[in-house]
Amino acid sequence: MILSRLSNYLRERRRASLADMALALKSTPEALGPMLDTLERKGRVRRIEGEAGCGSTCCKCDPAAVVVYEWAAAETSAAVQPGAG
């Protein structure tokens, strides 16, 4: 399932651009957007507002290259392990 692959990708890398995630998951930024919105609503990821990739204001950079998401959920090691108690 692509949602779990997306979660795993971002959890492992901690932070990635929308373009990088689309490339790695063989998808499109448009397809990943709703999934990232879902993860953001659940508090698992956080969108980081950025500026143009090159630092200018010309707006020629690919928007997907400057949209960055960061893993925000608690570490899996902090999760309760089955049978632990």
C-alpha positions as a printed Julia matrix, in Angstrom:
85×3 Matrix{Float64}:
  0.0    0.0     0.0
  1.46   3.34   -1.01
  0.36   5.14    2.17
  2.47   2.81    4.32
  5.39   3.09    1.88
  5.08   6.88    2.04
  5.05   6.78    5.84
  8.07   4.48    5.95
  9.99   6.63    3.46
  9.44   9.8     5.44
 10.02   8.12    8.82
 13.4    6.79    7.64
 14.54  10.08    6.1
 12.92  12.39    8.68
 12.44  15.12    6.04
 11.91  15.08    2.25
 10.56  17.23   -0.54
  7.36  16.29   -2.3
  9.33  15.83   -5.53
 11.81  13.45   -3.85
  9.0   11.35   -2.37
  7.19  11.17   -5.73
 10.37  10.06   -7.48
 11.28   7.45   -4.85
  7.75   6.01   -4.73
  7.28   6.12   -8.53
  4.27   8.36   -8.15
  3.31  11.97   -8.79
  3.18  14.92   -6.41
 -0.54  15.21   -7.2
 -1.16  11.62   -6.09
  0.87  11.97   -2.89
 -0.73  15.27   -1.84
 -3.99  13.81   -0.45
 -2.06  11.06    1.36
  0.25  13.6     2.95
 -2.8   15.68    3.92
 -4.2   12.61    5.69
 -0.93  11.97    7.52
 -0.76  15.64    8.47
 -4.29  15.58    9.92
 -3.31  12.52   11.97
 -0.26  14.36   13.31
  2.24  12.02   11.69
  3.82  14.51    9.31
  4.28  18.25    9.27
  4.52  20.44    6.18
  7.43  22.84    6.34
  6.77  26.1     4.59
  9.75  26.93    2.46
 10.96  29.45    0.01
 12.14  29.1    -3.55
 14.67  26.31   -3.93
 17.31  28.74   -5.14
 16.47  31.5    -2.67
 15.19  33.93   -5.29
 11.68  35.24   -5.83
 11.36  34.46   -9.55
  8.91  31.54   -8.97
 10.55  29.37  -11.65
 11.32  26.47   -9.31
  9.13  23.39   -9.48
  6.63  23.81   -6.61
  6.99  20.12   -5.7
 10.72  20.65   -5.18
 10.2   23.33   -2.55
  7.34  21.69   -0.59
  8.99  19.78    2.25
  7.44  17.41    4.77
  8.92  16.22    8.03
  8.07  13.12   10.07
  6.36  14.33   13.24
  4.96  11.17   14.86
  6.48   9.71   17.99
  9.3    7.29   17.4
  8.27   3.68   16.94
 10.65   2.71   19.75
  8.46   4.73   22.13
  5.4    2.76   21.1
  4.08   0.08   23.41
  5.36  -3.32   22.34
  2.9   -6.23   22.24
  3.14  -8.27   25.38
  5.0   -5.52   27.24
  3.5   -4.36   30.42
